[in-house]
Amino acid sequence: MVFLNGEFLPQKDAKISTLDRGFLFGDGVYEVIPVYNQNIFKLTEHLNRLDGSLRATKIKNPFTGNEYKNILTKLLKNNFAKNQTIYLQITRGVGESRSHNFKNLTPTIYIRVDELKIRNKNELVCGFKAIITKDIRWNNCYIKSTSLLTNVLYVEMAQANLVEEIILEKNGIITEGASSNVFILSKNTIKTPKINGEILAGITREMVIKSAIATNLEVKECDIKTSDLMDADEVWISSSTREVMPISQIGDKTFSSGGEVWQQVYNHFQTLKSE
Ligand code: PMP
């Protein structure tokens, strides 16, 4: 069962107009929210970020926090996986023709739930491969936009290079992963790029920082040069579907992974899931 514009219906019956601006222009925003044991992880934070994306794109937020909660609770009850992932998309709506102009449209809201397959600690400790490439996305990546063509091509690049993630750099400075935030561990300090309009304020990033601080580690939000990343003791990425994942190789360079500091952060992060 999925949710589309006020109705709960089977996925096969969920249909939208070919004049929907999400379909024509990628004119919409979205969220991906993890759910552990029927417990929605950091729902308020995700809904706040959604509201920010909607404000930035001048799409009216169709629901209140409670209305979202009621819809999500109903959808989750119909999906029996232990851990789930919510995909929530809001487009500007259906126009009268394929015109770039718009006024007063009713947003299209689509929500679905899938099983969330998270890797366990044993699978994570060995680390995963990544490569670095140029960040050629637009400058407003703080908006979680459904216009994801560049990201789709990065996924293709990751598959062709047999790596888990593409790490992005702009003018020699690391921005984020194609679908994650980036951390380095350097001389016992955890560093991550500071939030600006060019990267997504990851909810997992926030929780990794919280976990590090809670366990008395030093965290700095600052510029990370590509050379700093390559010289780091460890590299991690974070996202709702990967949690905090060690990177063990970038190109030919290998990094140690799954060390004590990572374990400390990972273990604390696990406790946040049942808060
Ligand atoms: N940056 C980008 C570009 C992403 O697509 C994602 C995944 N949504 C993230 C960062 C991580 O965000 P979150 O921790 O909220 O999943």
py3Dmol code that shows the C-alpha trace and the ligand (Angstrom):
import py3Dmol

protein = """\
ATOM      1  CA  MET A   1       0.000   0.000   0.000  1.00  0.00           C
ATOM      2  CA  VAL A   2       1.212   3.507  -0.837  1.00  0.00           C
ATOM      3  CA  PHE A   3      -0.135   7.002  -0.167  1.00  0.00           C
ATOM      4  CA  LEU A   4      -0.980   9.266  -3.114  1.00  0.00           C
ATOM      5  CA  ASN A   5      -2.805  12.589  -2.747  1.00  0.00           C
ATOM      6  CA  GLY A   6      -4.923  11.625   0.241  1.00  0.00           C
ATOM      7  CA  GLU A   7      -5.579   8.001  -0.731  1.00  0.00           C
ATOM      8  CA  PHE A   8      -4.082   4.734   0.479  1.00  0.00           C
ATOM      9  CA  LEU A   9      -3.911   2.327  -2.449  1.00  0.00           C
ATOM     10  CA  PRO A  10      -1.865  -0.525  -3.954  1.00  0.00           C
ATOM     11  CA  GLN A  11       1.306   0.620  -5.750  1.00  0.00           C
ATOM     12  CA  LYS A  12      -0.048  -0.697  -9.062  1.00  0.00           C
ATOM     13  CA  ASP A  13      -3.076   1.628  -8.811  1.00  0.00           C
ATOM     14  CA  ALA A  14      -1.045   4.744  -7.922  1.00  0.00           C
ATOM     15  CA  LYS A  15      -1.127   6.879 -11.081  1.00  0.00           C
ATOM     16  CA  ILE A  16      -0.161  10.485 -11.776  1.00  0.00           C
ATOM     17  CA  SER A  17      -0.798  12.834 -14.684  1.00  0.00           C
ATOM     18  CA  THR A  18       1.829  13.184 -17.422  1.00  0.00           C
ATOM     19  CA  LEU A  19       1.484  16.935 -16.778  1.00  0.00           C
ATOM     20  CA  ASP A  20       2.774  16.527 -13.229  1.00  0.00           C
ATOM     21  CA  ARG A  21       5.725  18.901 -12.905  1.00  0.00           C
ATOM     22  CA  GLY A  22       7.668  16.247 -11.005  1.00  0.00           C
ATOM     23  CA  PHE A  23       7.503  14.076 -14.111  1.00  0.00           C
ATOM     24  CA  LEU A  24       8.182  16.909 -16.595  1.00  0.00           C
ATOM     25  CA  PHE A  25      10.775  18.996 -14.753  1.00  0.00           C
ATOM     26  CA  GLY A  26      11.887  17.117 -11.642  1.00  0.00           C
ATOM     27  CA  ASP A  27      10.059  20.002  -9.917  1.00  0.00           C
ATOM     28  CA  GLY A  28       9.736  18.549  -6.446  1.00  0.00           C
ATOM     29  CA  VAL A  29      11.464  17.625  -3.198  1.00  0.00           C
ATOM     30  CA  TYR A  30      11.723  14.462  -1.130  1.00  0.00           C
ATOM     31  CA  GLU A  31      12.825  12.817   2.107  1.00  0.00           C
ATOM     32  CA  VAL A  32      14.114   9.372   3.006  1.00  0.00           C
ATOM     33  CA  ILE A  33      13.416   8.440   6.622  1.00  0.00           C
ATOM     34  CA  PRO A  34      14.628   5.258   8.351  1.00  0.00           C
ATOM     35  CA  VAL A  35      12.357   3.321  10.704  1.00  0.00           C
ATOM     36  CA  TYR A  36      13.736   0.887  13.280  1.00  0.00           C
ATOM     37  CA  ASN A  37      11.277  -1.557  14.894  1.00  0.00           C
ATOM     38  CA  GLN A  38       8.309   0.675  13.930  1.00  0.00           C
ATOM     39  CA  ASN A  39      10.094   3.648  15.542  1.00  0.00           C
ATOM     40  CA  ILE A  40      10.504   6.507  13.037  1.00  0.00           C
ATOM     41  CA  PHE A  41      14.052   7.853  13.420  1.00  0.00           C
ATOM     42  CA  LYS A  42      14.263  11.624  13.979  1.00  0.00           C
ATOM     43  CA  LEU A  43      10.909  12.359  12.321  1.00  0.00           C
ATOM     44  CA  THR A  44      10.837  15.984  13.517  1.00  0.00           C
ATOM     45  CA  GLU A  45      14.284  16.625  12.035  1.00  0.00           C
ATOM     46  CA  HIS A  46      13.268  15.074   8.702  1.00  0.00           C
ATOM     47  CA  LEU A  47       9.994  17.028   8.596  1.00  0.00           C
ATOM     48  CA  ASN A  48      11.863  20.260   9.390  1.00  0.00           C
ATOM     49  CA  ARG A  49      14.285  19.604   6.545  1.00  0.00           C
ATOM     50  CA  LEU A  50      11.347  18.809   4.246  1.00  0.00           C
ATOM     51  CA  ASP A  51       9.737  22.095   5.229  1.00  0.00           C
ATOM     52  CA  GLY A  52      13.019  23.886   4.414  1.00  0.00           C
ATOM     53  CA  SER A  53      13.147  22.264   0.956  1.00  0.00           C
ATOM     54  CA  LEU A  54       9.496  23.224   0.326  1.00  0.00           C
ATOM     55  CA  ARG A  55      10.040  26.837   1.411  1.00  0.00           C
ATOM     56  CA  ALA A  56      13.142  27.139  -0.766  1.00  0.00           C
ATOM     57  CA  THR A  57      11.211  25.870  -3.797  1.00  0.00           C
ATOM     58  CA  LYS A  58       8.043  27.850  -2.940  1.00  0.00           C
ATOM     59  CA  ILE A  59       5.870  24.728  -2.742  1.00  0.00           C
ATOM     60  CA  LYS A  60       3.209  24.877  -0.027  1.00  0.00           C
ATOM     61  CA  ASN A  61       3.653  22.285   2.709  1.00  0.00           C
ATOM     62  CA  PRO A  62       0.400  20.291   2.424  1.00  0.00           C
ATOM     63  CA  PHE A  63       0.388  18.738   5.911  1.00  0.00           C
ATOM     64  CA  THR A  64       1.095  19.458   9.556  1.00  0.00           C
ATOM     65  CA  GLY A  65       3.524  17.329  11.538  1.00  0.00           C
ATOM     66  CA  ASN A  66       0.637  15.358  13.098  1.00  0.00           C
ATOM     67  CA  GLU A  67      -0.977  14.725   9.724  1.00  0.00           C
ATOM     68  CA  TYR A  68       2.321  13.334   8.389  1.00  0.00           C
ATOM     69  CA  LYS A  69       2.643  11.178  11.497  1.00  0.00           C
ATOM     70  CA  ASN A  70      -0.851   9.686  11.068  1.00  0.00           C
ATOM     71  CA  ILE A  71      -0.262   8.864   7.391  1.00  0.00           C
ATOM     72  CA  LEU A  72       3.138   7.323   8.098  1.00  0.00           C
ATOM     73  CA  THR A  73       1.833   5.250  11.023  1.00  0.00           C
ATOM     74  CA  LYS A  74      -0.876   3.777   8.789  1.00  0.00           C
ATOM     75  CA  LEU A  75       1.607   2.958   6.004  1.00  0.00           C
ATOM     76  CA  LEU A  76       4.116   1.405   8.398  1.00  0.00           C
ATOM     77  CA  LYS A  77       1.466  -0.899   9.894  1.00  0.00           C
ATOM     78  CA  ASN A  78       0.982  -2.352   6.425  1.00  0.00           C
ATOM     79  CA  ASN A  79       4.647  -3.200   5.946  1.00  0.00           C
ATOM     80  CA  PHE A  80       6.001  -5.994   8.090  1.00  0.00           C
ATOM     81  CA  ALA A  81       9.767  -5.608   7.707  1.00  0.00           C
ATOM     82  CA  LYS A  82      11.764  -5.200  10.938  1.00  0.00           C
ATOM     83  CA  ASN A  83      13.425  -2.033   9.669  1.00  0.00           C
ATOM     84  CA  GLN A  84      11.792   0.156   7.058  1.00  0.00           C
ATOM     85  CA  THR A  85      12.571   3.164   4.919  1.00  0.00           C
ATOM     86  CA  ILE A  86      10.005   5.827   4.097  1.00  0.00           C
ATOM     87  CA  TYR A  87      10.212   7.604   0.729  1.00  0.00           C
ATOM     88  CA  LEU A  88       8.177  10.816   0.758  1.00  0.00           C
ATOM     89  CA  GLN A  89       7.956  13.019  -2.319  1.00  0.00           C
ATOM     90  CA  ILE A  90       6.114  16.274  -2.923  1.00  0.00           C
ATOM     91  CA  THR A  91       6.005  17.800  -6.387  1.00  0.00           C
ATOM     92  CA  ARG A  92       4.650  21.210  -7.337  1.00  0.00           C
ATOM     93  CA  GLY A  93       1.628  19.518  -8.894  1.00  0.00           C
ATOM     94  CA  VAL A  94      -0.099  19.205 -12.244  1.00  0.00           C
ATOM     95  CA  GLY A  95       0.083  22.143 -14.665  1.00  0.00           C
ATOM     96  CA  GLU A  96      -2.274  22.930 -17.525  1.00  0.00           C
ATOM     97  CA  SER A  97       0.426  22.501 -20.149  1.00  0.00           C
ATOM     98  CA  ARG A  98       4.153  21.904 -20.317  1.00  0.00           C
ATOM     99  CA  SER A  99       5.011  25.437 -19.358  1.00  0.00           C
ATOM    100  CA  HIS A 100       7.836  26.452 -17.044  1.00  0.00           C
ATOM    101  CA  ASN A 101       5.433  28.970 -15.467  1.00  0.00           C
ATOM    102  CA  PHE A 102       3.292  27.932 -12.545  1.00  0.00           C
ATOM    103  CA  LYS A 103       0.736  29.406 -10.219  1.00  0.00           C
ATOM    104  CA  ASN A 104      -1.315  28.058  -7.327  1.00  0.00           C
ATOM    105  CA  LEU A 105      -1.020  24.375  -8.114  1.00  0.00           C
ATOM    106  CA  THR A 106      -2.022  21.637  -5.703  1.00  0.00           C
ATOM    107  CA  PRO A 107       1.101  19.657  -4.744  1.00  0.00           C
ATOM    108  CA  THR A 108       1.279  15.941  -5.537  1.00  0.00           C
ATOM    109  CA  ILE A 109       2.194  13.868  -2.464  1.00  0.00           C
ATOM    110  CA  TYR A 110       3.488  10.352  -2.813  1.00  0.00           C
ATOM    111  CA  ILE A 111       4.730   8.209   0.069  1.00  0.00           C
ATOM    112  CA  ARG A 112       5.867   4.593   0.080  1.00  0.00           C
ATOM    113  CA  VAL A 113       7.557   2.253   2.548  1.00  0.00           C
ATOM    114  CA  ASP A 114      10.160  -0.380   1.745  1.00  0.00           C
ATOM    115  CA  GLU A 115      12.261  -2.741   3.773  1.00  0.00           C
ATOM    116  CA  LEU A 116      15.449  -1.091   5.019  1.00  0.00           C
ATOM    117  CA  LYS A 117      18.410  -3.423   4.712  1.00  0.00           C
ATOM    118  CA  ILE A 118      21.143  -2.057   6.920  1.00  0.00           C
ATOM    119  CA  ARG A 119      24.560  -3.646   7.150  1.00  0.00           C
ATOM    120  CA  ASN A 120      25.482  -4.959  10.565  1.00  0.00           C
ATOM    121  CA  LYS A 121      28.671  -4.041  12.394  1.00  0.00           C
ATOM    122  CA  ASN A 122      30.581  -7.084  11.103  1.00  0.00           C
ATOM    123  CA  GLU A 123      29.783  -6.118   7.531  1.00  0.00           C
ATOM    124  CA  LEU A 124      30.814  -2.508   8.112  1.00  0.00           C
ATOM    125  CA  VAL A 125      34.132  -2.875   9.933  1.00  0.00           C
ATOM    126  CA  CYS A 126      36.087  -3.989   6.866  1.00  0.00           C
ATOM    127  CA  GLY A 127      35.179  -0.781   5.076  1.00  0.00           C
ATOM    128  CA  PHE A 128      34.088   0.050   1.539  1.00  0.00           C
ATOM    129  CA  LYS A 129      35.689   1.555  -1.540  1.00  0.00           C
ATOM    130  CA  ALA A 130      35.135   5.055  -2.908  1.00  0.00           C
ATOM    131  CA  ILE A 131      36.547   7.332  -5.565  1.00  0.00           C
ATOM    132  CA  ILE A 132      36.764  11.119  -5.706  1.00  0.00           C
ATOM    133  CA  THR A 133      35.412  13.164  -8.576  1.00  0.00           C
ATOM    134  CA  LYS A 134      34.388  16.733  -9.325  1.00  0.00           C
ATOM    135  CA  ASP A 135      31.174  18.046  -7.802  1.00  0.00           C
ATOM    136  CA  ILE A 136      29.349  19.331 -10.865  1.00  0.00           C
ATOM    137  CA  ARG A 137      25.914  19.665  -9.224  1.00  0.00           C
ATOM    138  CA  TRP A 138      24.128  22.984  -8.815  1.00  0.00           C
ATOM    139  CA  ASN A 139      24.915  25.280  -5.882  1.00  0.00           C
ATOM    140  CA  ASN A 140      21.693  24.639  -3.922  1.00  0.00           C
ATOM    141  CA  CYS A 141      22.250  21.083  -2.768  1.00  0.00           C
ATOM    142  CA  TYR A 142      20.823  21.977   0.672  1.00  0.00           C
ATOM    143  CA  ILE A 143      17.461  21.485  -1.074  1.00  0.00           C
ATOM    144  CA  LYS A 144      16.575  17.797  -1.247  1.00  0.00           C
ATOM    145  CA  SER A 145      15.384  18.092  -4.828  1.00  0.00           C
ATOM    146  CA  THR A 146      14.026  15.233  -6.940  1.00  0.00           C
ATOM    147  CA  SER A 147      16.119  16.595  -9.863  1.00  0.00           C
ATOM    148  CA  LEU A 148      18.784  13.927  -9.452  1.00  0.00           C
ATOM    149  CA  LEU A 149      20.235  13.432 -12.917  1.00  0.00           C
ATOM    150  CA  THR A 150      23.822  14.162 -11.823  1.00  0.00           C
ATOM    151  CA  ASN A 151      23.414  11.847  -8.840  1.00  0.00           C
ATOM    152  CA  VAL A 152      22.081   9.113 -11.104  1.00  0.00           C
ATOM    153  CA  LEU A 153      25.198   9.461 -13.254  1.00  0.00           C
ATOM    154  CA  TYR A 154      27.383   9.296 -10.133  1.00  0.00           C
ATOM    155  CA  VAL A 155      25.685   5.999  -9.219  1.00  0.00           C
ATOM    156  CA  GLU A 156      26.494   4.715 -12.693  1.00  0.00           C
ATOM    157  CA  MET A 157      30.110   5.842 -12.152  1.00  0.00           C
ATOM    158  CA  ALA A 158      30.216   4.010  -8.812  1.00  0.00           C
ATOM    159  CA  GLN A 159      28.924   0.825 -10.426  1.00  0.00           C
ATOM    160  CA  ALA A 160      31.392   1.045 -13.314  1.00  0.00           C
ATOM    161  CA  ASN A 161      34.277   1.506 -10.838  1.00  0.00           C
ATOM    162  CA  LEU A 162      32.992  -1.148  -8.412  1.00  0.00           C
ATOM    163  CA  VAL A 163      32.893   1.295  -5.501  1.00  0.00           C
ATOM    164  CA  GLU A 164      30.280   2.011  -2.835  1.00  0.00           C
ATOM    165  CA  GLU A 165      30.301   5.792  -3.072  1.00  0.00           C
ATOM    166  CA  ILE A 166      31.539   8.763  -5.080  1.00  0.00           C
ATOM    167  CA  ILE A 167      33.108  11.477  -2.914  1.00  0.00           C
ATOM    168  CA  LEU A 168      32.752  14.955  -4.391  1.00  0.00           C
ATOM    169  CA  GLU A 169      35.191  17.880  -4.408  1.00  0.00           C
ATOM    170  CA  LYS A 170      34.811  21.472  -5.544  1.00  0.00           C
ATOM    171  CA  ASN A 171      37.977  23.536  -6.110  1.00  0.00           C
ATOM    172  CA  GLY A 172      40.071  21.136  -4.041  1.00  0.00           C
ATOM    173  CA  ILE A 173      37.622  21.116  -1.096  1.00  0.00           C
ATOM    174  CA  ILE A 174      35.474  18.079  -0.204  1.00  0.00           C
ATOM    175  CA  THR A 175      31.741  18.815  -0.333  1.00  0.00           C
ATOM    176  CA  GLU A 176      29.944  15.501   0.382  1.00  0.00           C
ATOM    177  CA  GLY A 177      29.271  12.066  -1.083  1.00  0.00           C
ATOM    178  CA  ALA A 178      26.895  11.607  -4.033  1.00  0.00           C
ATOM    179  CA  SER A 179      24.333  10.364  -1.481  1.00  0.00           C
ATOM    180  CA  SER A 180      26.081  10.814   1.872  1.00  0.00           C
ATOM    181  CA  ASN A 181      28.040  13.189   4.095  1.00  0.00           C
ATOM    182  CA  VAL A 182      31.766  12.764   4.630  1.00  0.00           C
ATOM    183  CA  PHE A 183      33.884  12.609   7.807  1.00  0.00           C
ATOM    184  CA  ILE A 184      37.602  12.196   8.333  1.00  0.00           C
ATOM    185  CA  LEU A 185      39.502  11.141  11.433  1.00  0.00           C
ATOM    186  CA  SER A 186      42.770  12.977  11.671  1.00  0.00           C
ATOM    187  CA  LYS A 187      45.025  12.851  14.762  1.00  0.00           C
ATOM    188  CA  ASN A 188      42.042  11.853  16.938  1.00  0.00           C
ATOM    189  CA  THR A 189      39.887  14.750  15.716  1.00  0.00           C
ATOM    190  CA  ILE A 190      36.773  14.050  13.678  1.00  0.00           C
ATOM    191  CA  LYS A 191      36.270  16.578  10.901  1.00  0.00           C
ATOM    192  CA  THR A 192      33.344  17.083   8.545  1.00  0.00           C
ATOM    193  CA  PRO A 193      32.568  19.821   6.021  1.00  0.00           C
ATOM    194  CA  LYS A 194      30.539  22.598   7.603  1.00  0.00           C
ATOM    195  CA  ILE A 195      26.971  23.039   6.429  1.00  0.00           C
ATOM    196  CA  ASN A 196      26.476  25.603   3.699  1.00  0.00           C
ATOM    197  CA  GLY A 197      24.043  25.917   0.803  1.00  0.00           C
ATOM    198  CA  GLU A 198      26.104  23.543  -1.308  1.00  0.00           C
ATOM    199  CA  ILE A 199      25.627  20.375   0.733  1.00  0.00           C
ATOM    200  CA  LEU A 200      22.721  18.538   2.308  1.00  0.00           C
ATOM    201  CA  ALA A 201      22.404  18.866   6.073  1.00  0.00           C
ATOM    202  CA  GLY A 202      22.282  15.101   6.637  1.00  0.00           C
ATOM    203  CA  ILE A 203      20.227  13.960   9.613  1.00  0.00           C
ATOM    204  CA  THR A 204      22.653  11.049  10.100  1.00  0.00           C
ATOM    205  CA  ARG A 205      25.562  13.550   9.964  1.00  0.00           C
ATOM    206  CA  GLU A 206      23.937  15.415  12.869  1.00  0.00           C
ATOM    207  CA  MET A 207      23.563  12.167  14.838  1.00  0.00           C
ATOM    208  CA  VAL A 208      27.155  11.105  14.127  1.00  0.00           C
ATOM    209  CA  ILE A 209      28.358  14.469  15.468  1.00  0.00           C
ATOM    210  CA  LYS A 210      26.074  14.046  18.497  1.00  0.00           C
ATOM    211  CA  SER A 211      27.427  10.524  19.094  1.00  0.00           C
ATOM    212  CA  ALA A 212      31.032  11.680  18.817  1.00  0.00           C
ATOM    213  CA  ILE A 213      30.499  14.552  21.269  1.00  0.00           C
ATOM    214  CA  ALA A 214      28.578  12.294  23.676  1.00  0.00           C
ATOM    215  CA  THR A 215      31.577   9.987  23.816  1.00  0.00           C
ATOM    216  CA  ASN A 216      34.028  12.865  24.419  1.00  0.00           C
ATOM    217  CA  LEU A 217      35.553  12.991  20.975  1.00  0.00           C
ATOM    218  CA  GLU A 218      36.600  16.242  19.384  1.00  0.00           C
ATOM    219  CA  VAL A 219      34.550  17.273  16.324  1.00  0.00           C
ATOM    220  CA  LYS A 220      35.366  20.113  13.948  1.00  0.00           C
ATOM    221  CA  GLU A 221      33.050  21.342  11.199  1.00  0.00           C
ATOM    222  CA  CYS A 222      35.477  22.912   8.763  1.00  0.00           C
ATOM    223  CA  ASP A 223      36.826  22.908   5.219  1.00  0.00           C
ATOM    224  CA  ILE A 224      38.500  19.617   4.321  1.00  0.00           C
ATOM    225  CA  LYS A 225      40.933  19.792   1.431  1.00  0.00           C
ATOM    226  CA  THR A 226      41.068  16.753  -0.835  1.00  0.00           C
ATOM    227  CA  SER A 227      44.719  16.386   0.230  1.00  0.00           C
ATOM    228  CA  ASP A 228      43.632  16.386   3.940  1.00  0.00           C
ATOM    229  CA  LEU A 229      41.180  13.602   3.166  1.00  0.00           C
ATOM    230  CA  MET A 230      43.828  11.546   1.395  1.00  0.00           C
ATOM    231  CA  ASP A 231      46.211  12.055   4.384  1.00  0.00           C
ATOM    232  CA  ALA A 232      43.523  11.233   6.985  1.00  0.00           C
ATOM    233  CA  ASP A 233      43.795   8.265   9.342  1.00  0.00           C
ATOM    234  CA  GLU A 234      40.227   7.201   8.534  1.00  0.00           C
ATOM    235  CA  VAL A 235      37.400   8.281   6.230  1.00  0.00           C
ATOM    236  CA  TRP A 236      33.706   7.657   6.954  1.00  0.00           C
ATOM    237  CA  ILE A 237      30.482   8.440   5.147  1.00  0.00           C
ATOM    238  CA  SER A 238      27.018   8.789   6.679  1.00  0.00           C
ATOM    239  CA  SER A 239      23.463   8.504   5.432  1.00  0.00           C
ATOM    240  CA  SER A 240      20.059   7.241   6.520  1.00  0.00           C
ATOM    241  CA  THR A 241      20.543   3.945   4.692  1.00  0.00           C
ATOM    242  CA  ARG A 242      24.256   3.433   5.510  1.00  0.00           C
ATOM    243  CA  GLU A 243      24.438   4.893   9.041  1.00  0.00           C
ATOM    244  CA  VAL A 244      28.159   5.564   9.635  1.00  0.00           C
ATOM    245  CA  MET A 245      30.262   3.585   7.185  1.00  0.00           C
ATOM    246  CA  PRO A 246      34.067   3.334   7.068  1.00  0.00           C
ATOM    247  CA  ILE A 247      35.840   3.826   3.726  1.00  0.00           C
ATOM    248  CA  SER A 248      38.846   1.546   3.384  1.00  0.00           C
ATOM    249  CA  GLN A 249      40.106   2.543  -0.057  1.00  0.00           C
ATOM    250  CA  ILE A 250      39.998   5.622  -2.295  1.00  0.00           C
ATOM    251  CA  GLY A 251      41.615   4.951  -5.642  1.00  0.00           C
ATOM    252  CA  ASP A 252      44.898   3.166  -4.814  1.00  0.00           C
ATOM    253  CA  LYS A 253      45.141   4.538  -1.298  1.00  0.00           C
ATOM    254  CA  THR A 254      44.015   2.321   1.565  1.00  0.00           C
ATOM    255  CA  PHE A 255      42.767   3.514   4.953  1.00  0.00           C
ATOM    256  CA  SER A 256      42.370   1.691   8.224  1.00  0.00           C
ATOM    257  CA  SER A 257      38.711   1.040   8.999  1.00  0.00           C
ATOM    258  CA  GLY A 258      36.520  -0.053  11.869  1.00  0.00           C
ATOM    259  CA  GLY A 259      38.978   1.230  14.503  1.00  0.00           C
ATOM    260  CA  GLU A 260      38.277   2.123  18.116  1.00  0.00           C
ATOM    261  CA  VAL A 261      37.042   5.663  17.444  1.00  0.00           C
ATOM    262  CA  TRP A 262      34.669   4.517  14.725  1.00  0.00           C
ATOM    263  CA  GLN A 263      33.366   1.762  17.020  1.00  0.00           C
ATOM    264  CA  GLN A 264      32.731   4.258  19.789  1.00  0.00           C
ATOM    265  CA  VAL A 265      30.700   6.501  17.445  1.00  0.00           C
ATOM    266  CA  TYR A 266      28.920   3.552  15.812  1.00  0.00           C
ATOM    267  CA  ASN A 267      27.947   2.055  19.188  1.00  0.00           C
ATOM    268  CA  HIS A 268      26.555   5.336  20.465  1.00  0.00           C
ATOM    269  CA  PHE A 269      24.670   5.909  17.224  1.00  0.00           C
ATOM    270  CA  GLN A 270      22.903   2.540  17.772  1.00  0.00           C
ATOM    271  CA  THR A 271      21.579   3.765  21.124  1.00  0.00           C
ATOM    272  CA  LEU A 272      19.914   6.773  19.417  1.00  0.00           C
ATOM    273  CA  LYS A 273      17.703   4.431  17.372  1.00  0.00           C
ATOM    274  CA  SER A 274      15.598   3.462  20.374  1.00  0.00           C
ATOM    275  CA  GLU A 275      15.353   6.949  21.909  1.00  0.00           C
TER     276      GLU A 275
END
"""
ligand_1 = """\
16
PMP
N 24.088 14.151 1.021
C 23.379 13.729 -0.044
C 23.672 14.322 -1.378
C 22.400 12.736 0.104
O 21.674 12.317 -0.959
C 22.200 12.154 1.379
C 21.203 11.039 1.554
N 19.909 11.516 1.610
C 22.938 12.636 2.470
C 23.880 13.634 2.253
C 22.740 12.083 3.856
O 21.531 12.578 4.403
P 20.769 11.748 5.531
O 21.764 11.461 6.592
O 19.708 12.689 6.023
O 20.239 10.523 4.910
"""
view = py3Dmol.view(width=600, height=400)
view.addModel(protein, "pdb")
view.setStyle({"model": 0}, {"cartoon": {"style": "trace"}})
view.addModel(ligand_1, "xyz")
view.setStyle({"model": 1}, {"stick": {}})
view.zoomTo()
view.show()
